[in-house]
Amino acid sequence: MWNRIFAGVALFLTAGALTCRDSDSSASDGTLSVAFYNLDNLFDTLDDTSHHDDDFTPGGRYKWTDDRYARKLVNMEKVISGLAGGYAPDILGVCELESRKALEDLLSTGKLNGHYGIVHYDSPDERGIDVALAYNASKLSVIDSKPYRVKLSKDLRDKTRDILWVKILSKTSGDTLQLMVCHFPSRREGKAETQQDRVDAASQCRAILREQCNPVSQNLVIMGDFNDEPVDHSVSGILGAGKEMSDTLINLMWPFREQGRGSYKFRGRMEMLDQFIISRALVDKKGAEYVDESVDILDAAWLTQTGKYKGYPLRTFGGNKWLNGYSDHYPVFMNIRLNSL
């Protein structure tokens, strides 16, 4: 059965931007729905010699066959297609994505098919994982985009993911919105040992702001898996994202951390790693506006493990064991109200 599903996915692939099929694909009430999701190693099954993807090949560690890949696509589509009040979000930032092909396969699956345009660049990450942005092409157009390399000061030979900057235009309201999609370096070797890497990524975000955006007067959403929490130095100190609506950059995720909720669980503790940071311009009551209290985490029971690892997001693999789950992160989402022309 899954070979048939995979064949169906492949049949609907497109080489470029995809356009919306019908008006039921997303909500159309004068808002933009925005979501971010760590896709938990969405690798295609092809062996790419330009990076280390051997684990995610049919003969590799995870026995990454066409069947498993097709199941992963269907599972991720189930999550994404309902992220915006039962609809697919208008703007979707993603990370832990191997290739444009993998993203095109995902966005050609089920209810997502024909809905999105894509902004994607290959990053220098040694495993080949990238960040990307998908957007509702019936409501939005891309004005400009650029990937920014992050130089890791501890080891200049080490590579990590780019930060993706995109400027989009609302076709209905004329509002412009800048977006940054991030996947800061991991804590795999220890939080303190890798802190400088995330400081370097946050410093690059600041440099992008100096080049591209005035957060006081221009609409901006920074989204991503920061591998740090709102309180950590890279986010609150270097990037300068605060918790007050009067701050120049406002981190919308502070309340969740204070409530003990999060998007990722590590050693029994929820961590708020996946975040939205918005510019003051989105709360100044001039033009497009963040919809107050619209931000949330999709941490539903069906996305959550039971048994030994009760309360953890239901991921694709537990060690080498195939769990047929979704991601080790929960997705986050929010809404922006557009200006009326």
Buried (B, 14 or more C-beta within 10 A) or exposed (E): EBEEBBEBBBEBEBEEBBEBEEEEBBBBEEBBBBBBBBBBBBBBBBEBEEBEBBBBBBEBEBBBBBBBBBBBBBBBBBBBBBBBBEBBBBBBBBBBBBBBBBBBBBBBBBBBBBBBBBBBBBBBBEBBBBBBBBBBBBBBEBEEBBBBEBEBEEEEEBBBBBBBBBBBBBEBBEBBBBBBBBBBBEBEEEBEEBBBBBBBBBBBBEEBBEEBBEBEEBBBBBBBBBBBBBBBEBBBEBBBBBBEBEBBBBBBBBBBBEEEBBBBBEEEEBBBBBBBBBBBBBBEEEBBBBBEEBBBBBBEEEBBBEEEBEEBBBBBBBEEEEEEBBBBBBBBBBBBBBBEE
